[in-house]
Amino acid sequence: MNRHGYTVYSLVSLVLAAAAFLSWHLVEKPSLKLKDLGLRRPPRTAPQGNRPPAVPGPGAAEPVAETASAR
């Protein structure tokens, strides 16, 4: 502000305030009206056939292998 003075600072502030005002009224406010139309997408889920095999967490018991004598 010291280099260009108070007048330039004030003009830049007014231009930025006008840009914010126009942004609100021309973009953001109309976009918020779309929220009430009920055009929501269903939540994304993985296809049932393509799931990776489950990995046991820490502390899970190791699977017991079947032996011929156990049958």
N, C-alpha and C positions, 0 to 999 in steps of 0.2 A: 504494500500500500504506500510505502514511503516513496517509491520510485514513480508511480503513476498518479498518485493523488486520490483524494476522496471521491472526486467526480467519477473517475473510471471505476473505482470499487463499487460505487452505488449503481452505476449503469450495468455492470456485470451482475450484480446481485438481483436487479430487477429483471434482467433477461433470464437468469436461471429460475427465478420465482415464476415467471410467465411460462417457461418450459414445463415446470412441475405442475402448474395449474392445467395446462393443456393436456399433459400426460394423464392426469387424473380423470379429466372430463371426457377425453376422446378415446382412451384405451382401458384404463383400469375399472372405471365405474361401469361401462357396458359389459366388460368381462365378468364382473361380479353378478350381473343379472343372469348370465348363462348358468350359474351355479344352481339356480332354482328350477331349471328345466327338467331335471331328472335324467340326464343323459350320462349316467355313470356307467363305466365299464365294469364287468365282473372282475373279481380279483384273479390275478394270474396264478395258475397252478401248474405243476409239472404233469405231463401226460403219465397215466398210470403204468403203461408198458415200458417206459424208459427210465424207471427209477434205478439208481445204483444200489447194489446190495448193502444191507445195513452193516455198519461197523460197530462192534461192541465197544462200549465206553470203558473208561478205566475202572478196574475192580470187578469187571464182569467175569463170570466163571468160564473157564475154557470148555469147549464142547468135548464130551467123552466119546472117543472112537469106539465103534462096535467091534467086537472080536468074535471069532467063530465060536468060542465057548460061551459067550453071553447070549447066544440065540437060543 
